[in-house]
């Protein structure tokens, strides 16, 4: 199972959460950023619909797969 960690960090004059190098919006306080990260982490766990997906890999080849709606990651908030 994949694990996703949302990290609370200082960013752009305030606080944000970061996941895989991508920052959220900036929040005025650490607590606000942490609450927003906890909401995002909780939503990430919600199951969705099983659906067909198509994507292109770095070599330019296309792939068709079925994404299971119940294949959700484990999430955590750090900081």
BELLIN-V637908 format. One line per field, one symbol per residue. phi: phi as a letter, one per 30 degrees, with the letter a starting at -180 (. if undefined). burial: 1 if it has 9 or more other C-alpha atoms within 8 Angstrom, else 0. Layout:
phi->???
burial->???
//
This chain:
phi->.dcccccdbdahiabbcbbhiccdddcdbddddddddddddddddddbcdbdbbbcdediccbcbccddcccddbabbj
burial->0001111110000111111000000110010111011100110110000100000100000000001110011111100
//
